[in-house]
Amino acid sequence: METSYRIQKMSEPALLKYYPLVSEAQKKGKKVYFLNIGQPDITTPEGFLKRVNSIDQKVLSYQAPEGITALREAACGYYSRLGLNYDTGDCLVTNGGSEALLFTFIGICNAGDEILTAEPLYSIYKEMAAATDVKLVGFKTYAEDGFALPDPSVIEAAITPRTRAILMTNPGNPTGKVFTKKEIEVMVELALKHHLYLISDEVYREFIYGDEGYQSPAQYDELADQFILVDSISKRYSACGARIGFILSKNQALMEQLKKLCQMRLAVSTLDQLGAVELLNLDQHFFDGILAEYTKRRKIVYDALQNIPGVICKEPMGAFYFMAKLPIKDASHFIEWMINDFDYLGETVLLSPANDFYLNPADGADEVRIAYVLNGADMLKGMTILKHGLEAYCMAFPKACK
Ligand SMILES: Cc1ncc(COP(=O)(O)O)c(C=O)c1O
């Protein structure tokens, strides 16, 4: 029996393929530091579980398809603290940012329509595009200049009659890139000029290390009708397992259509929604301690990477990832070798190969993504292991090194 061409176009995220190798290595007693995935180790604020544990309901019934009012109110309160004026009618609760993105793709694109985005990109966008028969079109950004936006003419040249939207990830995964005000203006202007939606995936919004403050296309009233904000509590509150995300837009006609998708999947988990209310009601100062912790980790990794010969990496200003060029030719081979054949004092690291973050898998062959989601001491160990691993790899495979 045949399966659909849409599902056949989808593929398993590259980072999953290493897990069988990792469990083999672990069975042999090797300790593996997981620097490959954006799963924060920070404790989820206790309010979430307290609220869930105090639920006094005899029947866990379906909730409103668009999300419970208390959660949408709490979300609007959070945005108002950022200076954004959304009300509950502008807000849909989704099963994570993932469902928010999927609904957005379905809601704005017909089969064969195009969405334009910067590469390297969050790899799951590719799977969402395949599942919805959307064509993702990339414009390249580079490690050498900190993944700066290319000249607007480069982006404009990629716009076709099928382009429906520009999708920006700010701060970026995998790059950690935070768009400047000027870069945001470029995208806002392009969206206005070409009548495109501008989707801003801001799930890493609270992880910004510079002083520029919050900058978003959400602040441009003239774009309101074309702007879609995608959000999630996963990273911000270290609550990846709660599966709560949001779509926000002032475009009421669009929101009415998107609501049909919410109705189709009936509801989002009652427990997760109630717990999430507590998170979104947290004072903005809650993020101060978290940001301080990530700032420390980021410095440890950045300093260590600067001391590894041949590594190219500018200091990322957001999220919790480094995208680094290594002095090797095939990062996938190196990563596999680190798991199978290398250890430093009985320990090794698992990194993410960057080719998954490009539309063409031949791109990014010499790049890896490093997630700084472990405590400072472990990150330091991880970087020491990486340094020794690169030395040993290049001794073993000189032709595979630059
Ligand atoms: C850029 C980006 N957007 C969206 C998501 C989806 O997150 P979730 O579905 O957990 O809300 C992720 C998760 O890693 C992400 O990195």
The ligand as an ORCA input file, in Angstrom:
! r2SCAN-3c Opt
* xyz 0 1
  C      12.732     27.766     16.635
  C      11.756     26.819     17.243
  N      10.455     26.998     17.004
  C       9.528     26.189     17.514
  C       9.880     25.135     18.327
  C       8.798     24.245     18.842
  O       8.756     24.179     20.204
  P       7.539     23.546     21.011
  O       6.691     22.751     20.066
  O       8.159     22.726     22.072
  O       6.793     24.707     21.547
  C      11.236     24.897     18.614
  C      11.669     23.759     19.433
  O      12.836     23.433     19.562
  C      12.190     25.774     18.063
  O      13.507     25.619     18.290
*
